[in-house]
Amino acid sequence: MSPLLAAFGFGLAAAFPVGLLGLLLGWSVEGLTPAPRVRALAWGLAFLLPAAVLAATLAGAAIPLPEPRQVILPPPLSVDLTEYGLTAAERPRYWTAQGVWIARGLLAVSLAGLLFRGGAWLLSRRRLAALARSARPADADLAQAVAVEALAMGLKPPRVLVVTALAEPLLAGVSRPAVLLPAGLVETLPRETLIQVCRHELAHLARGDNLRLPVEELLAGLFWLSPLTILLRRRMLSAREVVCDEIAVGSAPPEARRAYAQALLDVLRQTAATASLQPAFTGRERTPAAMRFDSILTPAGPISGARRLFIGVLTLLAVGGGVLGANAMADEARHAKAQRSVGVAPVLPFKAAASAPLNISADSLETFRDQPGRVVYNGDVKVKGDVGGVDLRLDGRPAPAGFKPGDLPPGAVRSVEMTTVDGRTVMDLKTR
């Protein structure tokens, strides 16, 4: 098996345990602090952890193993034992045909999920672009107010468009971003609250969330087999919405915060039975509404030094666990190799002097640097072929006249030691 294919298989299979590690990190940070930005960082790391472990596993598997030293026994044991001359840490690990097909199947279904998710995202972008083309510009006063807010945040002012067939505010586009506002919202909300809603979308633009979405969609498709992927992404997007809420309300007084929360509640009611292209302002289906309302109405205080330290330790443990797992999987993948024959141990032919080839199969084989003419077969040893011209011994003693290895009952041979003594091949059968 190709090391990279093995690494892909390991990395995809590890998505669930690594995702569980990320889930524990996110929940722990949520319990330690209500700070939106810290929570968003924790959930973002939790979502990206399976992808990071997969990338690290692939990178480690791409490192080539050291070149093996060539081991060729002298005649009459004319066999190339290069592979068996490797140390235990360098020796290939053979995979059965079933293991190869499992790795290929995991890769195939994961890539299919990636393509499906990517296609669905492109389709939703086309629908969103069509809505933007059919929209009308917002009135000059609102557009000017949003432009001032954008410049204050260090952004190039985006277009502000009003769309009739839209249930909630959205940030659309990458090269020419635009804030899309539902017509019903523009007609009912006070101007100051409407500006706060636009600030929420500007916060997404300032954070680059519109650039992250395509990558996150593809990762969600790649790891769709893990049931934790959807949950992790929802929690990450939920925490992101709370951060944008914090930016939107800023240092606003309690009255303005309550108005913003009321606007969120109104939009949630309007979109309860409406499918959205990309929920942004509401974050529908991403978090309990109470969490967002609590963050809007009650700003989070500073985090104590002890909690910061504890959060840092938890993050290091999660990342360290992922690194250790990736290192172990990469090491296994580097040694991965397709099994040469299914259900049959490797067979090495020995050519005895003036005789037909002699085949010996075993579970393992030992060679010795200081004795190049010696090799020992261990495990389930089977000897087949013509032993003429070979000096046979049983447990170190000369074998009886006419003796053949096949005369022994199955399983009687514990190991076979082959040596070259004065140009003759000596086979010593060690019995149990």
C-alpha positions, 0 to 999 in steps of 0.5 A: 500500500502507498504510504500516502494512501495509508496516511489518508486512511488513518487520518480519515478514520481518526476524525472521530476520536480527534473530533471528540478531543476538540469537542471536550476542549470547546465545552471546557472553554465554554465552562471557564469563560463567557468571553466570545472571542476566546470561545470562538478561538477554541471552537475554531481550533476544535473544528480544524483539529481533524484536518490538521491531524490529517495534514500532519499525518500526510506530511510525516508519511511523505518522509522516506524511510532510510535506504536498507542495506543489501544482504545477499547470502553467499552461494549456495544460499543465493537469496537476496535478504535485503528487506529482512536485513532492516531493523525492526523500526525500518521493516515494512509492515504488510497490509492485507488486501482487505486493509487496502480496500478499506483505505481506498473506500474511506478515501473515495467516500470522503472525496465524494462528500467533499465534491457534494458539499463543494457543489452545494456551496457553489449552487447556493452562491449562485442563488445568492448572486442572483438575489444581489443582482435583483436587489435595490440600493439602500437609501443614501443616508443608510449607505453613508452611515454604513460607509462611516462604520466600515471606514472606522473598522478599516474596511473599504465600504461595501454595497448595501442592498435591499432584497425583498425575497430575503428573510435575514441580513447576509454578507455576500461576495468576496471580490465585491462584498455587499450587505444584503438587508431584507426589505421588511427589516429596513421598513420596521427597524429604527435607523440606529438598530439597523446600523448595528445589524449592518455592523454585525455583517461588517464584523464578518467582513473584517474577520474574513469569515466570507473567505473562511466559509468555502474552506470550512464547507469543503472540510465539512464534506471531507470529514462527513463520515464523522458524526461530530463534524456537523456538531463542531461546525455548528458550535464554531459558527455559533461562537463566531456569531456571538463575536460579531454581536459583540462588535456590533453593539460595542459599548452601546448603552443597555437600551441600544443592546435591548433594541438589538436583541429585540431585532434578533428575536424578530428576525428569528421569528420571521425565519423560523420556517424559512430556509436561508442561503447563509444565516449570518445575523441570526445564526439560525440552527447554530446555538441556543438563542439564550446564549446569544441574548445573554451575551448581547444583554450582559457583556462578558467581563475580563478573564482571570489569569488563572483561567487564562492559564488553564485554558492555555494548558487545555489547548496545549493538551488538545494540540499535543494529543493531536500531534502525538496521534499524527506522529504515530499514524505517520510512522505506521503509514511510512512502513505500510506496504501491500502484502505480497500474497494473501493468506500465505507467508513470504516464501524464500527459495534456497538453491542447494548445490546440485539440487532443485530449489528448496522453499521455506515459509515462515512467520519471521526471519532473522539475519546476523550482521556478523554471520552473513552466511546464517539465517533463521526462520521462526514461527510456523515453518514449512519446508518443501522441495528437494533437500538433496545436497543439504546437510540435514540436522535435528536439534543440532544432531545429524538427521537419520538416514533417509529423513525428510522434513515432511516426516515430522508432524505439522507444528513440530518444527519451531525454527529452521537455521540455515548456515553455510559451512565449508561450502555446504548448506546445513539445515538444522530443524529445531523441534518443540 
